[in-house]
């Protein structure tokens, strides 16, 4: 999406943002965007970790079930 924007394009966007929002508001907006991105990344990382943990638990329970089944088969 942003692959075709070069340095001149970024400078133009920054100048337009500076004109629209002013020099006082621009740092606040940048900070807010940064915090939002940080929170989004943190949430996606936590979600990914939760899914990985669930996968590990299901694999462990499958192993326990398989071992229990093998033990029952061996005792017969």
N, C-alpha and C positions, 0 to 999 in steps of 0.2 A: 504494500500500500504506500509506504513512504520511501520506497527504494528510488524513486525518480526525483526526489527532492534533494537538491544539492545545497551547497553552502549559500549561494545567492538566494535560494528559496527560503532557507531557514532565516536568513537575515531579514528578508522581506516580511516573513510571518512575525518575527520579533518586533520589527518597526511598527507593523500594523497593530499588534497587541499593545505596544507601548502607547500608541496614539489613542487607542480605544479605552484602555484601562488606566493609563497614567502611570507615572513612575512610582507612586506610593502603593498602589494596589497590586502591581505586577509581582513583587516579591512574595506577597501574601498568597497570591494565586498559585505561584510556583510551589510554595511550601505546601499548600493544600493538595495540589496534584501529586506531589512527591509522597505525602503521607497516605493518600488514597492508594497509590501504586504499591507502597510498602505493605499496607494492610491487605490488599488484594493478593500479593505474592505470599504473604504469611498464611492467609486462609487457604490458598490452593496447596501450599506445602503441607499444612495440617491435614487437609482432606486426602492428599496423596498418601501421607503417612498412615492415616486411619485405614485407608483401603488396603495398604500393604500389611498392616497388622491383622486385619480381618482375613486376608489371604493366608497369612502364616498360621493363624488359629485354625482355619479350616483344613489346612494341610496336616497339622498336628493331630487334629481329631480324626482325620482319615487314616493316619498311620496307627493311631491307638486302636481304632476299629479293626483295621487289618490285622494287627498283632493279636488282638483278642480273638478274632476269628481263627487265626492260625493256631493259637493255643487250644481252642476248643476242638479243632480238627485233629490235633496231635494227641489229645487225650482220648479220643474215640477209638 
